[in-house]
Amino acid sequence: MLASAFSKPEKLSIYRKQILAEIDKIGVQSMGIVALLSIFMGAIITIQTAYNIDSAFIPVYTIGFTARQTIILEFSPTIISLILAGKVGSNIASELGTMRVTEQIDALEIMGVNSTGYLILPKIVAAMFIFPFLITISMFLGIFAGGVIGDLAGVVSWADYEYGILYDFRPFQIIYALIKTVVFAFVITSVSSYHGYYTRGGALEVGKSSTQAVVYSSIMVILSNLVLTQLLLT
Amino acid sequence: MIEVRNISKRFDQNEVLKDVSVTFEEGKINFIIGRSGSGKSVLTKCVVGLLEVDSGEVLYHGRDFTHMDRKQRKEIRQEIGMLFQGSALFDSLNVEENVMFPLTMFTSLTRREMMKRVDSCLERVALPHTKALFPSELSGGMMKRVGIARAIAMNPKYLFVDEPNSGLDPQTAIVIDNLIKEITTDYNITTVVVSHDMNSVIEIGDHINFVHEGAIAWKGTKEEILKTDFPELNDFVYAGQFMRIIKDKLGT
């Protein structure tokens, strides 16, 4: 399926249009949920960290440091990707599954259109392009919201938090997070597309494909997370 | 003209098509009829290349479709139009975009030329004012007509129609039948209709092929089918009360 999807497109202008439409559907329309989750998780991570390190021997800026590390290394790239696996993955699988059972994919094939290239490639390219932006926004909002809420809640001052988020900062961690994100984007879209494209049957099977897409892409995200962490951080 | 030569197809142990040979003639409406599960849909899917045959060959005007690579098949597929049972219109596109779709994918026409072609196809199916509507806003009959408009957008040489009248009222069914007849005659297309609707067969059928247990069990014209003494076909044709009344009137 992937080999066929990545074969030469029929008409580049059509594919460009498709990619832009998918960027809107996969990325822009996920902005709200990503922002909401990131703001709340950033705030919760800060408050929980403050609660757990309530000791005179640990400096207060550790709260900012811990929040930054948690959000950049794991929360934004992995947890947000898992959330997107649910939202985007089920959407892709149900869209392709419905197209399959209503013969729309057969209609494309009869016309001579490479259906995998036309339907799947734009989704993969769009996700690999837009996911890093979403994750970067998530990192920024999570860390910023953590500082604001921490300050308002009185658990850490903005100055201490700011010192913590700048303390021992290594830019490679951002690169590591974005590499993971691009891989997760590929995994989520390709696994979900596979389950949707090869749906057989009717409405019940479309539902099953959608569920399988979310389950298998989540498992693949977790597995690739382990492999990438081992490869990039050790 | 499409020639099907000795094609066989099996799914695991189940042999669905057994050495089928049939010719679909140009400018005629060629029917494939048969009971549900007889193999007529599999036969059609093999002919258009949605399923690969296990053996045999399909020739489109002498060109062996079965042994072509994807690129060569693409050229022939652009000469094929197909109307699916559920119309298979693209949900995310409106009527105009649906009909325009093959033109945008495979031609270098300007937007204006494409619009002109879309207008002419929609006028052909008597739906000129539906361009902005989406498939979910159309009735079953309208969806079939838009499906036909999309199928003829590329001026096909071959038209495949799968169960054109399923889910339609008798009057709309006749409209669709007549449309298929007109298009076939006007454009001199090789039309293949898969159906088990005897009204449709009698209305527009030129050549009828009866599929039974994975083989072409009978071939003939609509006049001959009414007088057939082939038992399985007789049971099929005269299964309904309406056809039995005709049989009694004809005294066959």
Interface residues (C-beta under 8 A of the other chain):
Chain A: E10 K11 I14 T98 M99 T102 E103 Q104 D106 A107 E109 I110 M111 G112 V113 N114
Chain B: V48 G49 L50 R70 R73 K74 E75 R77 Q78 I80 M82 F84 Q85 G86 A88 L89 F90 D91 F101 P102 T104 M105 F106 M154 F160
